[in-house]
Amino acid sequence: MATGAETRADRADRADRADRAAAAGGTGAVRVVARRLLPLLFVLYLVNFVDRANIGVAALTMNADLGLSATAYGTAAGIFFLGYVLFQVPAAVALRRFGARRWLCCVITAWGVCSAATACVNDAHGLYLARFALGLTEAGFFPGVVAYLAGWFPCRQRTRALALFLLAIPLSNIVGLPASGLLVDHFSLFGLSGWRSMFLIEAAPAVVLGAAALRLLPDTPRDAAWLTAAQREELEALLAQAVPSSSTDRATLGRVAHFTVVHAGPAFAAYALQFFLPKVTTVLFPGAGTSAAAALAALPSVLAAVAMLAWSRHGDRVGPRTYLIAAPVAAAATAISLAALSPPPVLTLAALAVAVAGILTAVPVFWSRCTTVLSGPRAATAVAGVNAASSLASFAGPYVTGLLTDATGDYQAAYSVIACALAVSCAATLRLPGAPVGTHRASAPTRTPA
């Protein structure tokens, strides 16, 4: 029988192995996990975000076909998040109950079907229903993957892993917006209009990839046949450094509420801009057609992709510092405030590009900090709680933008509200709780979080 002293010695030996591996700049096990899991998860999220956001390009012709005002369109775009909120925590419980492999297969296939169904709507109420159903089916994907990655990547490598996964957001815009514009402008499937054809065509990959997830995503490191016994031991030693939080349920709820406030501003801003950028570019550059407007709307995502990679690499070097979230959010708030001052069109687009880059750059650092603080057996539910609550802000973003656009005839008032939301989140970021003791000792033993 193992004694208490032997157990402590085993823990010390495991910690020493983790420290030596981290000091060497990474481990073979983590590299294998990254090569095996991240490409598929990246492609899944790329398809997921295209199916969520392509309504912004469809709106360039769909709104006239369905007789939608800016308020009605903003409601349709944002109502996605009401379904998302309602099913998010139950979806996280289902992920824990059934495992990532089977649950994600069902989620991916279901959202593909709901996205395709958007092609069949004939009025605003039908569009509301289709978007609500899409939100219900997508609810289990993002928070599930965030919690899933926390079970595979140690704290030191998690920010970069999340950044690589979340890089699908700007890339989906870089590739998806111009592709959607071309489909709307030039393609007709079964005699349908361009925007209806676009929804059908872009929904198809989700149905195919659902089967791939079932085959290629193991639930835990112990289920991964492509890891050797030595690699599993190495990975478990690193993951053991992330000590589950022993805080009370009341303290956990307080932390969930705090992280929700921090995330709410970027969520409000991100989707207000995401769903309206194609229409904003048509106002800034009146001569642009559907394809050109979609391509211009993709430009901010190019800057965002570069910024996300550079900032996450910097974050992995310096550890869990608060400024890694606060600085890009503050930059986004400043940029969107400048856009509200009605500068020339090129400068407005540049300001919006900086705002989008700042928002997206903060996201992987935020989720890395969130999954470190809200660690332990209830991590998936806690993360889903943060994402669900802040998704109400994601609904409010496009809804308020549409409402203000109808009321004022331009986007300046909406930009001002977005800047205020980001400023509140930046202030809340400065008081974020730190990570549990010991979670970062392997990566930065001499550094203290800001």
Residue pairs with C-beta under 8 A, 6 or more apart in sequence:
2 10
11 240
14 236
14 237
14 240
15 237
15 240
15 241
15 441
15 442
17 234
17 237
18 154
18 237
18 238
18 240
18 241
18 442
19 441
19 442
19 445
21 27
21 234
21 237
21 238
21 442
22 154
22 156
22 238
22 442
22 443
23 442
26 157
27 234
27 235
27 238
28 231
28 234
29 227
29 231
29 232
29 234
29 235
29 238
30 153
30 154
30 157
30 235
30 238
32 226
32 227
32 231
33 152
33 153
33 221
33 224
33 227
33 235
34 153
34 157
34 161
34 164
36 216
36 224
36 226
37 149
37 152
37 217
38 161
38 164
38 165
40 212
40 213
40 216
40 217
41 145
41 149
41 165
41 217
42 164
42 165
42 167
42 168
43 168
43 209
44 104
44 108
44 141
44 145
44 209
44 213
45 141
45 142
45 145
45 165
45 166
45 168
45 169
45 172
46 168
46 171
46 172
46 175
46 176
47 172
47 205
47 206
47 209
48 108
48 111
48 138
48 141
48 142
48 168
48 206
49 168
49 169
49 172
49 173
49 176
50 172
50 176
50 180
50 202
51 111
51 112
51 115
51 134
51 138
51 202
51 203
51 206
52 80
52 134
52 138
53 172
53 173
53 176
53 274
53 275
54 176
54 180
54 198
54 199
54 202
55 62
55 76
55 77
55 118
55 131
55 275
56 77
56 177
56 274
56 275
56 276
56 277
56 278
56 279
56 297
57 177
57 180
57 181
57 184
57 195
57 198
57 278
57 290
57 294
57 297
58 180
58 184
58 195
58 198
58 199
59 68
59 73
59 77
59 275
59 278
59 279
60 181
60 184
60 278
60 279
60 282
60 290
60 293
60 294
61 184
61 193
61 194
61 195
61 290
62 68
62 195
63 73
65 193
65 195
66 121
66 122
66 123
66 124
66 127
67 123
67 124
68 76
68 124
68 127
69 402
69 406
70 401
70 402
70 403
70 405
70 406
71 399
71 402
71 403
71 405
71 406
72 124
72 402
73 402
74 275
74 276
74 398
74 399
74 400
74 401
74 402
74 403
74 405
75 124
75 128
75 398
75 399
75 402
76 124
76 127
76 128
76 131
77 131
77 271
77 275
77 398
77 402
78 271
78 275
78 394
78 395
78 396
78 397
78 398
78 399
79 128
79 131
79 132
79 135
79 395
80 131
80 132
80 134
80 135
80 138
80 395
81 135
81 271
81 391
81 392
81 394
81 395
82 132
82 135
82 395
83 131
83 132
83 133
83 134
83 135
83 136
83 137
83 139
84 135
84 136
84 138
84 139
84 388
84 391
84 394
85 135
85 139
85 388
85 389
85 391
85 392
85 395
86 136
86 139
87 135
87 136
87 139
87 140
88 139
88 140
88 143
88 384
88 385
88 387
88 388
88 391
89 381
89 384
89 385
89 388
91 103
91 107
91 139
91 140
91 143
91 144
91 384
92 140
92 143
92 144
92 147
92 380
92 381
92 383
92 384
93 380
93 381
94 103
94 140
95 103
95 104
95 140
95 144
95 147
95 148
95 380
96 380
96 381
99 219
100 144
100 148
100 217
100 218
100 219
101 213
101 214
101 217
101 218
101 219
102 214
103 140
103 144
104 140
104 141
104 144
104 145
104 210
104 213
104 217
105 210
105 211
105 213
105 214
106 210
107 137
107 138
107 139
107 140
107 141
107 144
107 210
108 141
108 206
108 207
108 209
108 210
108 213
109 206
109 207
109 210
109 211
110 137
111 134
111 137
111 138
111 141
111 206
112 203
112 204
112 205
112 206
112 207
112 210
113 137
113 203
113 207
114 130
114 133
114 134
114 136
114 137
115 134
115 199
115 202
115 203
115 206
116 199
116 200
116 203
116 204
117 130
117 133
118 127
118 130
118 131
118 134
118 199
119 192
119 196
119 197
119 199
119 200
120 126
120 130
120 196
121 127
121 129
121 130
139 388
142 387
143 380
143 383
143 384
143 386
143 387
143 388
144 380
144 384
145 165
146 162
146 367
146 370
146 371
146 383
146 387
147 371
147 379
147 380
147 383
147 384
149 158
149 161
149 162
149 165
149 371
150 158
150 242
150 371
150 375
150 379
150 383
151 220
151 221
151 239
152 161
152 221
152 235
153 161
154 235
154 238
154 239
154 241
154 242
154 442
154 443
155 241
155 242
155 320
155 368
155 372
155 435
155 439
155 440
155 442
155 443
156 238
156 316
156 440
156 442
156 443
156 444
157 316
158 368
158 371
158 372
159 312
159 315
159 316
159 364
159 365
159 368
160 312
160 313
160 315
160 316
160 364
162 312
162 364
162 367
162 368
163 308
163 309
163 311
163 312
163 364
164 309
164 312
165 364
166 308
166 360
166 363
166 364
166 367
167 305
167 308
167 309
169 301
169 304
169 360
169 363
170 301
170 302
170 304
170 305
170 308
170 356
170 360
171 301
171 305
173 274
173 297
173 298
173 300
173 301
174 298
174 301
174 302
174 305
175 298
176 202
176 298
177 278
177 294
177 295
177 297
177 298
177 301
178 291
178 294
178 295
178 298
179 202
180 198
180 202
180 294
181 278
181 290
181 291
181 292
181 293
181 294
181 295
182 291
182 294
183 194
183 197
183 198
183 201
183 202
184 194
184 195
184 198
184 290
184 291
184 294
185 194
185 289
185 290
185 291
186 194
186 291
187 194
187 197
187 198
187 201
188 194
188 197
189 196
189 197
189 200
189 201
190 197
192 200
218 224
218 225
221 227
221 232
221 235
221 236
221 239
222 232
224 232
227 235
238 442
241 438
241 439
241 440
241 441
241 442
242 372
242 375
242 436
242 439
243 375
243 436
243 437
243 438
243 439
244 375
244 376
244 377
244 436
245 252
245 373
245 374
245 375
245 376
245 436
247 255
252 374
252 378
252 382
255 373
255 374
255 382
255 433
256 374
256 382
256 385
256 386
256 389
257 389
258 428
258 431
258 432
258 433
259 366
259 370
259 373
259 374
259 386
259 432
260 385
260 386
260 389
260 390
261 424
261 425
261 428
262 325
262 366
262 425
262 428
262 429
262 432
263 366
263 370
263 386
263 387
263 390
263 393
263 425
264 389
264 390
264 392
264 393
264 421
264 424
264 425
265 329
265 393
265 421
265 422
265 423
265 424
265 425
265 426
266 329
266 332
266 359
266 362
266 363
266 366
266 422
266 425
267 390
267 391
267 393
267 394
267 397
268 393
268 394
268 396
268 397
268 400
268 418
268 421
269 332
269 336
269 355
269 359
269 397
269 418
269 421
269 422
270 356
270 359
270 360
270 394
270 397
271 394
271 397
271 398
272 397
272 398
272 400
272 401
272 414
272 418
273 300
273 352
273 355
273 356
273 359
273 397
273 418
274 398
275 397
275 398
275 401
276 398
276 401
276 402
276 405
276 411
276 414
277 297
277 300
277 352
278 293
278 294
278 297
279 293
280 297
280 352
280 411
281 288
281 293
281 296
281 297
281 349
282 288
282 293
283 410
283 411
284 296
284 345
284 348
284 349
285 292
285 293
285 296
285 345
288 296
296 349
299 349
299 353
300 349
300 352
300 353
300 355
300 356
300 357
301 356
301 360
303 353
303 354
303 356
303 357
304 353
304 356
304 357
304 359
304 360
304 361
306 357
307 328
307 357
307 358
307 360
307 361
308 357
308 360
308 361
308 363
308 364
311 324
311 328
311 361
311 365
312 364
312 365
314 324
315 321
315 324
315 364
315 365
315 368
316 443
318 324
318 444
318 447
319 440
319 443
319 444
319 447
319 449
320 368
320 369
320 372
320 434
320 435
320 440
320 449
321 447
321 449
321 450
322 429
322 430
322 432
322 449
322 450
323 450
324 362
324 365
325 362
325 365
325 366
325 369
325 429
325 432
326 426
326 429
326 430
328 357
328 358
328 359
328 361
328 362
328 365
329 358
329 359
329 362
329 422
329 425
329 426
329 429
330 358
330 422
330 423
330 426
331 354
331 357
331 358
332 354
332 355
332 356
332 357
332 358
332 359
332 362
332 422
333 358
333 419
333 422
333 423
333 426
334 419
335 351
335 352
335 354
335 355
335 358
336 351
336 352
336 355
336 415
336 418
336 419
336 422
337 415
337 416
337 419
338 347
338 351
339 348
339 351
339 352
339 355
339 412
339 415
340 412
340 413
340 415
340 416
340 419
341 412
342 348
342 412
343 351
355 418
359 422
367 383
369 432
369 435
370 383
370 386
371 379
371 383
372 435
372 436
372 439
372 440
373 432
373 433
373 434
373 435
373 436
374 382
374 383
374 386
375 436
375 439
393 421
397 418
400 414
400 417
401 411
401 414
401 418
404 411
404 413
404 414
404 417
405 411
405 414
407 413
434 449
435 449
440 447
